[in-house]
Amino acid sequence: LGFHFDDPLSLGWFALLGVAAGLVGIVYVKTFYGTRDLFHRLRIPPHFKPAIGGLLVGLIALRFPQILAMGYGWLQFAVEGQTAQLAVGMMLALVVLKIVATSLTIGSGGSGGVFAPGLFIGGMLGGAMWGLLDGHVAGLPPEPEPFVVVGMGALFGGVAKAPISVIIMVAEMTGEFTMIVPAMIATSVSYL
């Protein structure tokens, strides 16, 4: 796979990925807490709130089943550049829909976490950004793998305020220490 960094010109694109991850991270956090606050204000018995959240997620999943579960299989499609299964427009839609689904699930009182959804959102963002730039700019990595993996780290590192842990995680996930430099750039920009 293309998990390596050898073109300093690509660092500018990883910085741009960091900006995008930071902005999407802000939307993620505000949507998450806004949904939680909305459900908190509802004057209905508490056991109905997760049912409402689950129903809404289920309705979204009827059209976009990719938002269910952790989404690691869909991330694998993005890493491999499988545009037949996962086009750029679909990846962008999944960024938004996973934010909404996670917010509805946890904000309504349902069970779940934010780690896997954060990775999914960041990976889809990275894959979509690579797909939009591919063939149009110089210095872009030839394959989507680095953008997907660094996008996963940049979004979660910014949202969780854990940039150093995520930078190390990217190196461990890729088995390539040269990916630390792009991960540092993107995650630091996202965090800021």
Salt bridges, closest charged atoms under 4 A:
ASP6 OD2 - HIS4 NE2 3.71
ASP37 OD1 - ARG36 NH2 3.12
